[in-house]
Amino acid sequence: MNLILIGATISVVVGLIGTRLYAALARRRGWGQFVRVDGPTSHLSKRGTPQMGGIAIIATTLMAYLGAHLATWSVPTVSGLLVLLLMLGAGFIGFLDDFSKIRKEQSEGLTSRQKLAGQIGIAVVFALLATRFPRDGLTPASFRISVVRDTAVDFAVLGTVIGLVLFIAWATLMIAAASNAVNLTDGLDGQATGASVMVFIALSLIGAWQSLKSCSIAVVAGCYEVRDPLDLALVATCIAGACIGFLWWNAPPAKLFMGDTGSLALGAALAGIAIMSRTELLMIVLGGLFVFETAAVIIQVSVFKATKRRNGGVGKRVFRMTPIHHHFELLGWSQVTVAIRFWIIAAVCVSAGLAIFYGEWVLAAG
């Protein structure tokens, strides 16, 4: 486990120092935040705050991952590199969106269709590569839908080609959904960053446990058939450490925002690790806060459109504003109060996810 400890140390230290340096650079370059005019008025003071801080998160993650492997003289795995590739690709889509906002000097960057097209392209490449590189009969990803391990639901039973197409569609849905969910959650100082720290620490613990109980060590009841669990744990640890370093400067009042560069990258990495570690549906529980934010937006839009058609063009709203953290702000909660209470929701969800994961192992091993 020295690999994980080294990765954690490097990511936190580099994250703390590197994020501060990046924030200073972004301020000098004028890479400031543009605030939506229809949002809470308390957010107007954030205008001009340096953004695209996701660059610091991604760079820190890469340095910590490579540094840990160099320090232990170990070879990076295909699974770890594919998740990092996915994170980089999604982060690049977010960077294009953030940079477009800076260039246009407004809060709108790429269109939703442009962002979705980019996410789909990156996800398809990831899914195709994840079904290659077999080792000991295991590829980085499986055609089976997983909860805490692979289930009996197997896309491959419909044939190799159809199974591959269905898996790509499934992986693309997961990656796009997770990316956009984290993006929706990233609306208050420290909120998405703090929640991401908890989720990625949980994924690191899951990967470490899967490594200890791997079927490659001993084929016993409850063992895990995951190709590179320890390296996936390292990736999750490095991302968590990078987010901790970033959170120091992103805590209220934020000195730097991650922007879509960070939120899309974090969401994609979350989905990528879930796919590789065979915890796809468990991701819904672990990332419960992200699901809550997304569900609120879906409800708001659906009800508004449905009532608009029935009421002669006048739609009704369930919430005062979405994403839902703005609803609570408009009710009079301070930004810090909303963020901390949402962190509590995230912590409860992560705890529930870990309990489900460990409880399943107890039953399987017993």
N, C-alpha and C positions, 0 to 999 in steps of 0.2 A: 504493500500500500504506500510505499515511499513515493511512487509516481504521483499519486493523488495529493499527498502532503506537499510535495514540491510544487506541483501545479497550483495548488491553493495559495501557497505563499507568494509565488511569483505574480499571480494574477491580482491579488489584493494590493501588493506593494506597487506594481507597475500601474494598476488601475488608479490608485490614489495620486501618484505623481504624474502619470501620463495624462489623466483627465484634466488635471489643473493646467498643465502646459497646453493642452489642446484648447481649453476654454479661453486662455489668454490669446492664442493664435486666432481663434474664431472671432473674438472681439476686435482684434486689430484688423482683420479682414472684412469686418462688417457683416458677418454671417448671423444676422439677428433674426429673432422670431417675429412673425407677423400674426396678429391676433384677430380671430373672426369677430366681426362687428356685432353679430347677433348673439354672442355669448354673454356670460355673466360680466358685469362691468368691473368686477374685482380683477379680472384677467387683463384689463387694459394696461396695468402697470408692468406686465411681463413683456410688453413690446420692446424689442431690441435685445432681449436676452440671447446669448449665443446658442445656436442650435447645431444640428447634425452631430450631436455627441455620440451617436451610435458608432461613428468612426473610431472613437476611443475605446468603446466596448469591444468591437470586432478586433481591432489591432491588439488590444491587451489579451484577448482570448487566444489569438494566434501565437503571440510571443510566449505566453505561459505554457501552451500546449507543446510547442517546439522546444522550449526551454526545459520542460520536465523530461522530455524524451532524451534530450542531449545530456542532461544531468545524470540520468540513469542509464545512458547508453543503450536505450531500447528503440525499437523500430516502430514508427507510427503504423496504425492498422488502416485497412481500407474503410472500415466502418467509421472510424474517427474522422478520417480525411473527407469522406463523403458528407458527413454532417457539417463540417467546416465549409466545404464547398457550397452546400445549400445555404448556410448562413451568409456567406459572402455574396452569393447571387441575389438573395432576397434583400440584403443590405444595399446592394448596388441599385436595385429598383427603388428602394426608399431614398437613396442618395439623389437619384434623378428627380424624384418628387420634391425633396427638400431644396435642392439647388434651383429647381424651376421656381419655387416660391420666392427664393432670394432674388433671382434674376427679375421676376415680374413684380417684386415688392408687394406681394399680396399673400393671403393665407391659403390660396388654392394653387396646387401644383399640377401634377399629372391628372388626367381624368381617371375616373374609377375603372373604365374599360382598359385604359393603357396600363394601369397598375395590375389589374387582374390578368391581362395578357402576359405581362412580364412574369408574374407569379406562376402562371400555368407553365410557361416555357421552362423556368428553372425547375419546377416540380417534376415535369416529365423527364428531364435529363437525369435528375436525382433518382427517380423511380427506376428508370432503365438501368442505370449503373448499379443500383442497389440489388438487382436480381442477378448480377454477375459475380465474378470472383469467388467461386466456391472454395471452401477449405473444410476438410473433414466432413463433407456432405452438407455443410451449412453455407448459405449465402448471407450477406449482411441483412437483407430483408426477406420476409417470407410471404408467400401467396395467401397465407391463412390470416383471417382477422383475429386479433389478439385482444385480451383483456389484461390479465397479469402474466399470461403466457399464451402461446398459440391455441386457438380453439379448433373445433372440427369443421368450422366454416372455411372452406378452401376454394379459392377461385380456380385453382388448377384442375379441379374435377371437370370443368367445362372444356378442357383442352388447353394446350400450351399457349396458343395465340390469344384465344379469348380470355384465358386466365391472366395473361400479361396485360391485356388491355384493361381488364377490370381492376387489376392491382394498381395500374398507373392512374386510373380514374379515382380510385380510393385514396391513394397517396396524395394526389393533387388536391382533392377535397380537403383532406386533413391539413395539408400545408397552407393552403389558401385560407382556410377557416381559422387556424391558429394564428397566422400572421395578422389577419385583420382583427382578430379578437384582442390581441395584445395592443394593436394600434388604437383601437377604440378605448382601451383602458388607460392609455397614456394621455391623460388630459389634465392631471394635477401633479404638482411637484412631488416627485418621489413615489407616486402611487404604483405605476407599472413596474418601476425598478425594484421596489421593495417586494412586490408580489413575485416578480421573476426570480429574485434571490431565493425565496422559499421553495419555489417549484423546482429550480435547478439543483438545489441542495438535495431535495427529495429524489430527483433522478440520479444524482451521484450516489446516494445511499443504496438505491435500487440496483444500480450497476455494480457497485462493490459487492453487494450480497449475491447477485447473480454470478459474479466471478468466483466467490467462495464456494457456491453450491452448483458450479457448472458441471454439466454432464461429461465434459471433456476431462474432468478430474476423476469423477466416479459416477457411473450410471446407477443412481439410487433413486428411490421414490422422492419426488419433489425437486429433482435437479433441473437446471435450466438449459435449454438449447438456444443459446444466443452466441453469435459468432465472436464478438469482441467486447464482452461486457465491461472489462476493466478500462479499456480505452474510451468507451462511451461514458463511463463514470468520470474519467479524466476530463473529457470535453465538457461535461455538465459542471464539474468543479471549476474549471477555468472560466466558464461563462458566469457562474455564480460569483466567483471572486472578482471578475471584471465589473459586474453589476454592483458589488459592495463598494469597490473603489469609486465607481461612478456616482453611487448614491450619496457619498460624502458631499459631493458638489451639487447633486440634484435635489437634496433635501430642502424643504421650505426654509427661506425663500431660495429657489433654485438659481444657481449661477450658470447652469447649462442645461439644455434640453436634449434628449436623445433623438427626437424627430422620427420620421418614418425610417430613416437609416437604421436606427436602433430597434424600433418596435417591430418592423417587418422581419429583421434579422433574428430577433429573439423568438418570435412566434414560429418562424420556420425551423429554427434549431430545436425548439420544443417538440414540434411534430416529427422532425427527423430522428431525434433520439427515441421518441415513443415508438416509431416504426421499427427502428433497429433493435430496440430492447424488448420488443414484443409486448408493449404496454399501451397499445393504441387507444383502446376505450377507457383505460385507467386515466389517460390524459384529461378526459372530461372532468373527472373528479379532482385530480391534482390542480388543474387550471380552472377550478370552479368559479373564481372571481372573473376570469376572462369570459367564461360561458355566461355568467350573470349579466355582464355588460353587453354582450352581443345579443342575448335574448331580449333585453330591454329595448334595444334599437329595433329589432325585428318586430316586436309587439307594437312599438310606437308607429313605425312606418305602415305596418299592415292595417292597424285600426284606422289610421289617418286616411289611407287610400280608400278603404272600404266605406267609411262614413262620408268621405268626400263625394263618392259616386251616388250615394243614397240621399245626401242632403243638398243637392244642387251646387256642388263645388265647394262646400264648406266642410272641412274635415275636423274631426275631434282628436284630441291628444290624451293619451293615458297619463303621461308624465309631462311635467312643465317643460322639460328639455331632455334630449338624449345627446350623447351617452349619459347614462343615468347619474353619474357623479355630479353632473351639472344640475340635475333635478334637486338633489339635496342641497346644493349651494343656494339655489333659488328659494329653498324653504328656510334659509337662514343659517345653515351649518357653515362654519368656516372651512376653508380648504384643508387645513391641517386636520380638523376633526373628521372630514370625509375620508381623507387619505388613511388616517390611522384606523378608522373603523373598517375600511375596506381591506386594510392589511390583516385585521382580525379575521375577516371572512376568508381571506386567502389562506391564513394559517390553519383555520378549521378545516378547509377543503384539503389542504396538503396532509394534515394529520389523518383525515379520513381515508385519503388515498393510500398512505403508508400502512394504515391499519388493515385495509382491504388486501394489500399486497402481502403483508406478513401473515395475515390470517389464512390466506389461501395456501401459503407454503406450509403452515402448521398442519392444515388439513391434508394436503397432498403428501407431506412427509410422514404423517402419522398412519 
